[in-house]
Amino acid sequence: MTQKFLKAKHWQLFLLTFGIPLIFQFVVMGSIIANIGTDSNPDPTLMFNYMKFFPIIMFIFMGIFMGWFWSVAIGLQSKVPENVKMKVKKFKFFFFIPMVYLLFIAISIGLSLNGLMDNFSEPSAAQVGSMFALIVPLHLFAMFCIFYSLYFVAKTFKTVELQREVSFSDFAGEFFLIWFYPIGIWIIQPKINKMIEE
């Protein structure tokens, strides 16, 4: 699977990460608008019914996005010079934390929406407070882990490209290109394709 990501064309990755979720979103929104326009008495729960598909969209996007991260960071390790030591174990640890967090969020959203749809009861202040106290620190830590993954992927890419030890100033451009993935994939992926061909 790693080689498939590394050999994939930039437009294929772009379509998989943004094209499919965007089309799915257009279909859902079109269906909502069509149902609202045809009923004289629209059902307010319709929107919540479609929100159950949100975790699916999130998994499609994050699965491909993080799969690409993994492929670059781990798949290019064989091309890193022997004298350069990369902290692969640290990357693996920080890589999986956001995945577990996203799974937790997706399950929480699904259960919350099912609870709202079943009994229409408002959550208590204690429930909201405890969820907030749990989610905020986890969310901040997951964000840190994603930024570390961005850093490691950019560093691995530039190390393989330059075949030497690199500092952040060497790969700052790649870091921001990967951060702004919809633009960066068009620049980074063709270079990765050349590295794999060589």
CNS distance restraints for C-alpha pairs under 8 A (distance, minus, plus):
assign (resid   1 and name CA) (resid   5 and name CA) 6.55 0.50 0.50
assign (resid   1 and name CA) (resid  71 and name CA) 7.98 0.50 0.50
assign (resid   2 and name CA) (resid   6 and name CA) 6.32 0.50 0.50
assign (resid   2 and name CA) (resid  67 and name CA) 7.77 0.50 0.50
assign (resid   2 and name CA) (resid  68 and name CA) 7.79 0.50 0.50
assign (resid   2 and name CA) (resid  70 and name CA) 7.52 0.50 0.50
assign (resid   2 and name CA) (resid  71 and name CA) 4.63 0.50 0.50
assign (resid   2 and name CA) (resid  72 and name CA) 7.91 0.50 0.50
assign (resid   2 and name CA) (resid  75 and name CA) 6.08 0.50 0.50
assign (resid   3 and name CA) (resid   7 and name CA) 5.93 0.50 0.50
assign (resid   3 and name CA) (resid  71 and name CA) 7.20 0.50 0.50
assign (resid   3 and name CA) (resid  75 and name CA) 7.11 0.50 0.50
assign (resid   4 and name CA) (resid   8 and name CA) 5.82 0.50 0.50
assign (resid   5 and name CA) (resid  67 and name CA) 7.54 0.50 0.50
assign (resid   5 and name CA) (resid  68 and name CA) 5.88 0.50 0.50
assign (resid   5 and name CA) (resid  71 and name CA) 6.23 0.50 0.50
assign (resid   6 and name CA) (resid  68 and name CA) 7.62 0.50 0.50
assign (resid   6 and name CA) (resid  71 and name CA) 6.43 0.50 0.50
assign (resid   6 and name CA) (resid  72 and name CA) 6.80 0.50 0.50
assign (resid   6 and name CA) (resid  75 and name CA) 7.60 0.50 0.50
assign (resid   6 and name CA) (resid 189 and name CA) 7.69 0.50 0.50
assign (resid   6 and name CA) (resid 192 and name CA) 6.49 0.50 0.50
assign (resid   6 and name CA) (resid 193 and name CA) 6.37 0.50 0.50
assign (resid   6 and name CA) (resid 196 and name CA) 7.10 0.50 0.50
assign (resid   7 and name CA) (resid 192 and name CA) 7.73 0.50 0.50
assign (resid   7 and name CA) (resid 193 and name CA) 5.51 0.50 0.50
assign (resid   7 and name CA) (resid 196 and name CA) 7.03 0.50 0.50
assign (resid   8 and name CA) (resid  12 and name CA) 6.44 0.50 0.50
assign (resid   8 and name CA) (resid  13 and name CA) 6.82 0.50 0.50
assign (resid   8 and name CA) (resid 189 and name CA) 7.93 0.50 0.50
assign (resid   8 and name CA) (resid 193 and name CA) 7.51 0.50 0.50
assign (resid   9 and name CA) (resid  13 and name CA) 6.60 0.50 0.50
assign (resid   9 and name CA) (resid 189 and name CA) 6.83 0.50 0.50
assign (resid   9 and name CA) (resid 190 and name CA) 6.99 0.50 0.50
assign (resid   9 and name CA) (resid 193 and name CA) 7.57 0.50 0.50
assign (resid  10 and name CA) (resid  14 and name CA) 6.20 0.50 0.50
assign (resid  10 and name CA) (resid 185 and name CA) 5.87 0.50 0.50
assign (resid  10 and name CA) (resid 186 and name CA) 5.35 0.50 0.50
assign (resid  10 and name CA) (resid 189 and name CA) 5.41 0.50 0.50
assign (resid  10 and name CA) (resid 190 and name CA) 6.57 0.50 0.50
assign (resid  11 and name CA) (resid  15 and name CA) 6.08 0.50 0.50
assign (resid  11 and name CA) (resid 186 and name CA) 7.25 0.50 0.50
assign (resid  12 and name CA) (resid  16 and name CA) 6.19 0.50 0.50
assign (resid  13 and name CA) (resid  17 and name CA) 6.09 0.50 0.50
assign (resid  13 and name CA) (resid  64 and name CA) 7.85 0.50 0.50
assign (resid  13 and name CA) (resid 185 and name CA) 7.71 0.50 0.50
assign (resid  14 and name CA) (resid  18 and name CA) 5.76 0.50 0.50
assign (resid  14 and name CA) (resid  19 and name CA) 6.81 0.50 0.50
assign (resid  14 and name CA) (resid 182 and name CA) 6.72 0.50 0.50
assign (resid  14 and name CA) (resid 185 and name CA) 7.19 0.50 0.50
assign (resid  15 and name CA) (resid  19 and name CA) 4.16 0.50 0.50
assign (resid  15 and name CA) (resid  20 and name CA) 6.40 0.50 0.50
assign (resid  16 and name CA) (resid  20 and name CA) 5.69 0.50 0.50
assign (resid  16 and name CA) (resid  21 and name CA) 7.87 0.50 0.50
assign (resid  16 and name CA) (resid  61 and name CA) 7.57 0.50 0.50
assign (resid  16 and name CA) (resid  64 and name CA) 7.17 0.50 0.50
assign (resid  17 and name CA) (resid  21 and name CA) 6.96 0.50 0.50
assign (resid  17 and name CA) (resid  60 and name CA) 7.12 0.50 0.50
assign (resid  17 and name CA) (resid  61 and name CA) 4.93 0.50 0.50
assign (resid  17 and name CA) (resid  62 and name CA) 7.86 0.50 0.50
assign (resid  17 and name CA) (resid  64 and name CA) 6.18 0.50 0.50
assign (resid  17 and name CA) (resid  65 and name CA) 6.61 0.50 0.50
assign (resid  18 and name CA) (resid  22 and name CA) 5.87 0.50 0.50
assign (resid  18 and name CA) (resid  61 and name CA) 7.11 0.50 0.50
assign (resid  18 and name CA) (resid 182 and name CA) 7.97 0.50 0.50
assign (resid  19 and name CA) (resid  23 and name CA) 6.11 0.50 0.50
assign (resid  20 and name CA) (resid  24 and name CA) 6.10 0.50 0.50
assign (resid  21 and name CA) (resid  25 and name CA) 6.06 0.50 0.50
assign (resid  21 and name CA) (resid  57 and name CA) 5.60 0.50 0.50
assign (resid  21 and name CA) (resid  60 and name CA) 7.20 0.50 0.50
assign (resid  21 and name CA) (resid  61 and name CA) 6.94 0.50 0.50
assign (resid  22 and name CA) (resid  26 and name CA) 6.20 0.50 0.50
assign (resid  23 and name CA) (resid  27 and name CA) 6.23 0.50 0.50
assign (resid  24 and name CA) (resid  28 and name CA) 6.26 0.50 0.50
assign (resid  24 and name CA) (resid  57 and name CA) 7.65 0.50 0.50
assign (resid  25 and name CA) (resid  29 and name CA) 6.02 0.50 0.50
assign (resid  26 and name CA) (resid  30 and name CA) 5.81 0.50 0.50
assign (resid  27 and name CA) (resid  31 and name CA) 6.08 0.50 0.50
assign (resid  28 and name CA) (resid  32 and name CA) 6.25 0.50 0.50
assign (resid  28 and name CA) (resid  50 and name CA) 6.83 0.50 0.50
assign (resid  29 and name CA) (resid  33 and name CA) 6.15 0.50 0.50
assign (resid  30 and name CA) (resid  34 and name CA) 5.97 0.50 0.50
assign (resid  31 and name CA) (resid  35 and name CA) 6.12 0.50 0.50
assign (resid  32 and name CA) (resid  36 and name CA) 6.19 0.50 0.50
assign (resid  32 and name CA) (resid  46 and name CA) 7.14 0.50 0.50
assign (resid  32 and name CA) (resid  47 and name CA) 6.91 0.50 0.50
assign (resid  33 and name CA) (resid  37 and name CA) 6.17 0.50 0.50
assign (resid  34 and name CA) (resid  38 and name CA) 6.37 0.50 0.50
assign (resid  35 and name CA) (resid  39 and name CA) 6.35 0.50 0.50
assign (resid  35 and name CA) (resid  42 and name CA) 7.38 0.50 0.50
assign (resid  36 and name CA) (resid  42 and name CA) 5.39 0.50 0.50
assign (resid  36 and name CA) (resid  43 and name CA) 7.73 0.50 0.50
assign (resid  44 and name CA) (resid  48 and name CA) 7.98 0.50 0.50
assign (resid  45 and name CA) (resid  49 and name CA) 6.33 0.50 0.50
assign (resid  45 and name CA) (resid 117 and name CA) 7.18 0.50 0.50
assign (resid  46 and name CA) (resid  50 and name CA) 6.54 0.50 0.50
assign (resid  47 and name CA) (resid  51 and name CA) 6.28 0.50 0.50
assign (resid  48 and name CA) (resid  52 and name CA) 6.85 0.50 0.50
assign (resid  48 and name CA) (resid 113 and name CA) 6.71 0.50 0.50
assign (resid  48 and name CA) (resid 117 and name CA) 7.39 0.50 0.50
assign (resid  49 and name CA) (resid 117 and name CA) 7.93 0.50 0.50
assign (resid  50 and name CA) (resid  54 and name CA) 7.63 0.50 0.50
assign (resid  51 and name CA) (resid 113 and name CA) 7.71 0.50 0.50
assign (resid  52 and name CA) (resid 110 and name CA) 6.08 0.50 0.50
assign (resid  52 and name CA) (resid 113 and name CA) 7.05 0.50 0.50
assign (resid  53 and name CA) (resid  57 and name CA) 6.60 0.50 0.50
assign (resid  54 and name CA) (resid  58 and name CA) 6.17 0.50 0.50
assign (resid  55 and name CA) (resid  59 and name CA) 6.04 0.50 0.50
assign (resid  55 and name CA) (resid 106 and name CA) 5.26 0.50 0.50
assign (resid  55 and name CA) (resid 109 and name CA) 7.88 0.50 0.50
assign (resid  55 and name CA) (resid 110 and name CA) 7.54 0.50 0.50
assign (resid  56 and name CA) (resid  60 and name CA) 6.25 0.50 0.50
assign (resid  57 and name CA) (resid  61 and name CA) 6.32 0.50 0.50
assign (resid  58 and name CA) (resid  62 and name CA) 5.95 0.50 0.50
assign (resid  59 and name CA) (resid  63 and name CA) 5.44 0.50 0.50
assign (resid  60 and name CA) (resid  64 and name CA) 6.33 0.50 0.50
assign (resid  61 and name CA) (resid  65 and name CA) 6.01 0.50 0.50
assign (resid  62 and name CA) (resid  66 and name CA) 5.66 0.50 0.50
assign (resid  62 and name CA) (resid  67 and name CA) 7.89 0.50 0.50
assign (resid  63 and name CA) (resid  67 and name CA) 5.73 0.50 0.50
assign (resid  64 and name CA) (resid  68 and name CA) 6.08 0.50 0.50
assign (resid  65 and name CA) (resid  69 and name CA) 6.47 0.50 0.50
assign (resid  66 and name CA) (resid  70 and name CA) 6.14 0.50 0.50
assign (resid  67 and name CA) (resid  71 and name CA) 6.11 0.50 0.50
assign (resid  68 and name CA) (resid  72 and name CA) 6.21 0.50 0.50
assign (resid  69 and name CA) (resid  73 and name CA) 6.07 0.50 0.50
assign (resid  69 and name CA) (resid 149 and name CA) 7.38 0.50 0.50
assign (resid  69 and name CA) (resid 150 and name CA) 7.70 0.50 0.50
assign (resid  69 and name CA) (resid 153 and name CA) 6.37 0.50 0.50
assign (resid  70 and name CA) (resid  74 and name CA) 5.71 0.50 0.50
assign (resid  70 and name CA) (resid  75 and name CA) 7.37 0.50 0.50
assign (resid  71 and name CA) (resid  75 and name CA) 4.84 0.50 0.50
assign (resid  71 and name CA) (resid  76 and name CA) 7.42 0.50 0.50
assign (resid  72 and name CA) (resid  76 and name CA) 5.60 0.50 0.50
assign (resid  72 and name CA) (resid 153 and name CA) 6.22 0.50 0.50
assign (resid  72 and name CA) (resid 156 and name CA) 7.50 0.50 0.50
assign (resid  72 and name CA) (resid 157 and name CA) 7.08 0.50 0.50
assign (resid  73 and name CA) (resid  77 and name CA) 6.76 0.50 0.50
assign (resid  73 and name CA) (resid 152 and name CA) 6.80 0.50 0.50
assign (resid  73 and name CA) (resid 153 and name CA) 4.94 0.50 0.50
assign (resid  73 and name CA) (resid 156 and name CA) 5.96 0.50 0.50
assign (resid  73 and name CA) (resid 157 and name CA) 7.54 0.50 0.50
assign (resid  74 and name CA) (resid  88 and name CA) 7.67 0.50 0.50
assign (resid  76 and name CA) (resid  80 and name CA) 6.81 0.50 0.50
assign (resid  76 and name CA) (resid 156 and name CA) 7.13 0.50 0.50
assign (resid  76 and name CA) (resid 157 and name CA) 7.39 0.50 0.50
assign (resid  76 and name CA) (resid 160 and name CA) 7.23 0.50 0.50
assign (resid  77 and name CA) (resid 156 and name CA) 7.40 0.50 0.50
assign (resid  79 and name CA) (resid 160 and name CA) 5.88 0.50 0.50
assign (resid  80 and name CA) (resid  84 and name CA) 6.90 0.50 0.50
assign (resid  80 and name CA) (resid 156 and name CA) 7.48 0.50 0.50
assign (resid  80 and name CA) (resid 159 and name CA) 6.42 0.50 0.50
assign (resid  80 and name CA) (resid 160 and name CA) 5.14 0.50 0.50
assign (resid  80 and name CA) (resid 163 and name CA) 6.71 0.50 0.50
assign (resid  81 and name CA) (resid 159 and name CA) 7.92 0.50 0.50
assign (resid  81 and name CA) (resid 160 and name CA) 7.33 0.50 0.50
assign (resid  81 and name CA) (resid 163 and name CA) 5.89 0.50 0.50
assign (resid  81 and name CA) (resid 164 and name CA) 6.69 0.50 0.50
assign (resid  84 and name CA) (resid 164 and name CA) 6.89 0.50 0.50
assign (resid  84 and name CA) (resid 165 and name CA) 5.86 0.50 0.50
assign (resid  86 and name CA) (resid 156 and name CA) 7.83 0.50 0.50
assign (resid  87 and name CA) (resid  91 and name CA) 6.44 0.50 0.50
assign (resid  88 and name CA) (resid  92 and name CA) 6.20 0.50 0.50
assign (resid  89 and name CA) (resid  93 and name CA) 6.29 0.50 0.50
assign (resid  90 and name CA) (resid  94 and name CA) 6.30 0.50 0.50
assign (resid  91 and name CA) (resid  95 and name CA) 5.79 0.50 0.50
assign (resid  91 and name CA) (resid 148 and name CA) 7.49 0.50 0.50
assign (resid  91 and name CA) (resid 149 and name CA) 6.38 0.50 0.50
assign (resid  91 and name CA) (resid 152 and name CA) 6.87 0.50 0.50
assign (resid  92 and name CA) (resid  96 and name CA) 6.40 0.50 0.50
assign (resid  93 and name CA) (resid  97 and name CA) 6.78 0.50 0.50
assign (resid  94 and name CA) (resid  98 and name CA) 7.54 0.50 0.50
assign (resid  94 and name CA) (resid 145 and name CA) 4.93 0.50 0.50
assign (resid  94 and name CA) (resid 146 and name CA) 7.42 0.50 0.50
assign (resid  94 and name CA) (resid 148 and name CA) 7.13 0.50 0.50
assign (resid  94 and name CA) (resid 149 and name CA) 6.92 0.50 0.50
assign (resid  95 and name CA) (resid  99 and name CA) 7.29 0.50 0.50
assign (resid  95 and name CA) (resid 145 and name CA) 6.44 0.50 0.50
assign (resid  95 and name CA) (resid 146 and name CA) 6.93 0.50 0.50
assign (resid  95 and name CA) (resid 149 and name CA) 6.14 0.50 0.50
assign (resid  96 and name CA) (resid 100 and name CA) 6.36 0.50 0.50
assign (resid  97 and name CA) (resid 101 and name CA) 6.20 0.50 0.50
assign (resid  97 and name CA) (resid 142 and name CA) 6.29 0.50 0.50
assign (resid  97 and name CA) (resid 145 and name CA) 6.87 0.50 0.50
assign (resid  98 and name CA) (resid 102 and name CA) 5.94 0.50 0.50
assign (resid  98 and name CA) (resid 142 and name CA) 4.79 0.50 0.50
assign (resid  98 and name CA) (resid 143 and name CA) 7.50 0.50 0.50
assign (resid  98 and name CA) (resid 145 and name CA) 6.66 0.50 0.50
assign (resid  98 and name CA) (resid 146 and name CA) 6.81 0.50 0.50
assign (resid  99 and name CA) (resid 103 and name CA) 6.26 0.50 0.50
assign (resid 100 and name CA) (resid 104 and name CA) 6.22 0.50 0.50
assign (resid 101 and name CA) (resid 105 and name CA) 6.20 0.50 0.50
assign (resid 101 and name CA) (resid 138 and name CA) 7.22 0.50 0.50
assign (resid 101 and name CA) (resid 139 and name CA) 7.63 0.50 0.50
assign (resid 101 and name CA) (resid 142 and name CA) 6.90 0.50 0.50
assign (resid 102 and name CA) (resid 106 and name CA) 6.00 0.50 0.50
assign (resid 103 and name CA) (resid 107 and name CA) 6.17 0.50 0.50
assign (resid 104 and name CA) (resid 108 and name CA) 6.08 0.50 0.50
assign (resid 105 and name CA) (resid 109 and name CA) 6.03 0.50 0.50
assign (resid 106 and name CA) (resid 110 and name CA) 6.12 0.50 0.50
assign (resid 107 and name CA) (resid 111 and name CA) 6.09 0.50 0.50
assign (resid 108 and name CA) (resid 112 and name CA) 5.96 0.50 0.50
assign (resid 109 and name CA) (resid 113 and name CA) 6.04 0.50 0.50
assign (resid 110 and name CA) (resid 114 and name CA) 6.16 0.50 0.50
assign (resid 111 and name CA) (resid 115 and name CA) 6.06 0.50 0.50
assign (resid 112 and name CA) (resid 116 and name CA) 6.15 0.50 0.50
assign (resid 113 and name CA) (resid 117 and name CA) 6.07 0.50 0.50
assign (resid 114 and name CA) (resid 118 and name CA) 6.04 0.50 0.50
assign (resid 115 and name CA) (resid 119 and name CA) 6.26 0.50 0.50
assign (resid 115 and name CA) (resid 120 and name CA) 7.22 0.50 0.50
assign (resid 115 and name CA) (resid 121 and name CA) 7.91 0.50 0.50
assign (resid 116 and name CA) (resid 120 and name CA) 4.70 0.50 0.50
assign (resid 116 and name CA) (resid 121 and name CA) 6.38 0.50 0.50
assign (resid 116 and name CA) (resid 122 and name CA) 7.75 0.50 0.50
assign (resid 123 and name CA) (resid 127 and name CA) 6.19 0.50 0.50
assign (resid 123 and name CA) (resid 128 and name CA) 6.68 0.50 0.50
assign (resid 124 and name CA) (resid 128 and name CA) 6.42 0.50 0.50
assign (resid 125 and name CA) (resid 129 and name CA) 5.98 0.50 0.50
assign (resid 126 and name CA) (resid 130 and name CA) 6.02 0.50 0.50
assign (resid 127 and name CA) (resid 131 and name CA) 6.14 0.50 0.50
assign (resid 128 and name CA) (resid 132 and name CA) 6.06 0.50 0.50
assign (resid 129 and name CA) (resid 133 and name CA) 6.06 0.50 0.50
assign (resid 130 and name CA) (resid 134 and name CA) 6.14 0.50 0.50
assign (resid 131 and name CA) (resid 135 and name CA) 5.87 0.50 0.50
assign (resid 132 and name CA) (resid 136 and name CA) 5.91 0.50 0.50
assign (resid 133 and name CA) (resid 137 and name CA) 7.15 0.50 0.50
assign (resid 134 and name CA) (resid 138 and name CA) 6.54 0.50 0.50
assign (resid 135 and name CA) (resid 139 and name CA) 5.74 0.50 0.50
assign (resid 136 and name CA) (resid 140 and name CA) 6.20 0.50 0.50
assign (resid 137 and name CA) (resid 141 and name CA) 6.16 0.50 0.50
assign (resid 138 and name CA) (resid 142 and name CA) 6.02 0.50 0.50
assign (resid 139 and name CA) (resid 143 and name CA) 6.15 0.50 0.50
assign (resid 140 and name CA) (resid 144 and name CA) 6.31 0.50 0.50
assign (resid 141 and name CA) (resid 145 and name CA) 6.25 0.50 0.50
assign (resid 142 and name CA) (resid 146 and name CA) 6.22 0.50 0.50
assign (resid 143 and name CA) (resid 147 and name CA) 6.24 0.50 0.50
assign (resid 144 and name CA) (resid 148 and name CA) 6.17 0.50 0.50
assign (resid 145 and name CA) (resid 149 and name CA) 6.17 0.50 0.50
assign (resid 146 and name CA) (resid 150 and name CA) 6.21 0.50 0.50
assign (resid 147 and name CA) (resid 151 and name CA) 6.15 0.50 0.50
assign (resid 148 and name CA) (resid 152 and name CA) 6.12 0.50 0.50
assign (resid 149 and name CA) (resid 153 and name CA) 6.04 0.50 0.50
assign (resid 150 and name CA) (resid 154 and name CA) 6.12 0.50 0.50
assign (resid 150 and name CA) (resid 175 and name CA) 6.29 0.50 0.50
assign (resid 150 and name CA) (resid 178 and name CA) 6.68 0.50 0.50
assign (resid 150 and name CA) (resid 179 and name CA) 6.70 0.50 0.50
assign (resid 151 and name CA) (resid 155 and name CA) 6.05 0.50 0.50
assign (resid 151 and name CA) (resid 175 and name CA) 6.06 0.50 0.50
assign (resid 152 and name CA) (resid 156 and name CA) 6.00 0.50 0.50
assign (resid 153 and name CA) (resid 157 and name CA) 6.10 0.50 0.50
assign (resid 153 and name CA) (resid 175 and name CA) 7.93 0.50 0.50
assign (resid 154 and name CA) (resid 158 and name CA) 6.19 0.50 0.50
assign (resid 154 and name CA) (resid 171 and name CA) 6.18 0.50 0.50
assign (resid 154 and name CA) (resid 172 and name CA) 7.87 0.50 0.50
assign (resid 154 and name CA) (resid 174 and name CA) 5.51 0.50 0.50
assign (resid 154 and name CA) (resid 175 and name CA) 5.12 0.50 0.50
assign (resid 154 and name CA) (resid 178 and name CA) 7.21 0.50 0.50
assign (resid 155 and name CA) (resid 159 and name CA) 5.94 0.50 0.50
assign (resid 155 and name CA) (resid 166 and name CA) 7.11 0.50 0.50
assign (resid 155 and name CA) (resid 168 and name CA) 7.57 0.50 0.50
assign (resid 155 and name CA) (resid 171 and name CA) 6.12 0.50 0.50
assign (resid 155 and name CA) (resid 175 and name CA) 7.89 0.50 0.50
assign (resid 156 and name CA) (resid 160 and name CA) 6.22 0.50 0.50
assign (resid 157 and name CA) (resid 161 and name CA) 6.21 0.50 0.50
assign (resid 157 and name CA) (resid 192 and name CA) 7.85 0.50 0.50
assign (resid 158 and name CA) (resid 162 and name CA) 5.95 0.50 0.50
assign (resid 158 and name CA) (resid 163 and name CA) 7.93 0.50 0.50
assign (resid 158 and name CA) (resid 166 and name CA) 7.22 0.50 0.50
assign (resid 158 and name CA) (resid 170 and name CA) 7.41 0.50 0.50
assign (resid 158 and name CA) (resid 171 and name CA) 5.93 0.50 0.50
assign (resid 158 and name CA) (resid 174 and name CA) 7.69 0.50 0.50
assign (resid 159 and name CA) (resid 163 and name CA) 5.34 0.50 0.50
assign (resid 159 and name CA) (resid 164 and name CA) 5.65 0.50 0.50
assign (resid 159 and name CA) (resid 165 and name CA) 6.17 0.50 0.50
assign (resid 159 and name CA) (resid 166 and name CA) 6.05 0.50 0.50
assign (resid 160 and name CA) (resid 164 and name CA) 7.51 0.50 0.50
assign (resid 161 and name CA) (resid 195 and name CA) 7.68 0.50 0.50
assign (resid 166 and name CA) (resid 170 and name CA) 5.93 0.50 0.50
assign (resid 166 and name CA) (resid 171 and name CA) 7.40 0.50 0.50
assign (resid 167 and name CA) (resid 171 and name CA) 7.03 0.50 0.50
assign (resid 168 and name CA) (resid 172 and name CA) 5.56 0.50 0.50
assign (resid 171 and name CA) (resid 175 and name CA) 6.16 0.50 0.50
assign (resid 172 and name CA) (resid 176 and name CA) 6.40 0.50 0.50
assign (resid 173 and name CA) (resid 177 and name CA) 6.18 0.50 0.50
assign (resid 174 and name CA) (resid 178 and name CA) 6.05 0.50 0.50
assign (resid 174 and name CA) (resid 184 and name CA) 7.83 0.50 0.50
assign (resid 174 and name CA) (resid 188 and name CA) 7.54 0.50 0.50
assign (resid 175 and name CA) (resid 179 and name CA) 6.11 0.50 0.50
assign (resid 176 and name CA) (resid 180 and name CA) 6.09 0.50 0.50
assign (resid 176 and name CA) (resid 184 and name CA) 7.79 0.50 0.50
assign (resid 177 and name CA) (resid 181 and name CA) 6.19 0.50 0.50
assign (resid 177 and name CA) (resid 183 and name CA) 6.75 0.50 0.50
assign (resid 177 and name CA) (resid 184 and name CA) 4.10 0.50 0.50
assign (resid 177 and name CA) (resid 185 and name CA) 7.41 0.50 0.50
assign (resid 177 and name CA) (resid 187 and name CA) 7.90 0.50 0.50
assign (resid 177 and name CA) (resid 188 and name CA) 7.59 0.50 0.50
assign (resid 178 and name CA) (resid 184 and name CA) 5.35 0.50 0.50
assign (resid 178 and name CA) (resid 185 and name CA) 6.94 0.50 0.50
assign (resid 178 and name CA) (resid 188 and name CA) 7.77 0.50 0.50
assign (resid 179 and name CA) (resid 184 and name CA) 7.61 0.50 0.50
assign (resid 180 and name CA) (resid 184 and name CA) 5.86 0.50 0.50
assign (resid 181 and name CA) (resid 185 and name CA) 5.49 0.50 0.50
assign (resid 182 and name CA) (resid 186 and name CA) 7.53 0.50 0.50
assign (resid 183 and name CA) (resid 187 and name CA) 7.39 0.50 0.50
assign (resid 184 and name CA) (resid 188 and name CA) 5.90 0.50 0.50
assign (resid 185 and name CA) (resid 189 and name CA) 5.44 0.50 0.50
assign (resid 186 and name CA) (resid 190 and name CA) 7.05 0.50 0.50
assign (resid 187 and name CA) (resid 191 and name CA) 7.15 0.50 0.50
assign (resid 188 and name CA) (resid 192 and name CA) 6.41 0.50 0.50
assign (resid 189 and name CA) (resid 193 and name CA) 6.14 0.50 0.50
assign (resid 190 and name CA) (resid 194 and name CA) 6.42 0.50 0.50
assign (resid 191 and name CA) (resid 195 and name CA) 6.33 0.50 0.50
assign (resid 192 and name CA) (resid 196 and name CA) 6.26 0.50 0.50
assign (resid 193 and name CA) (resid 197 and name CA) 6.23 0.50 0.50
assign (resid 194 and name CA) (resid 198 and name CA) 6.16 0.50 0.50
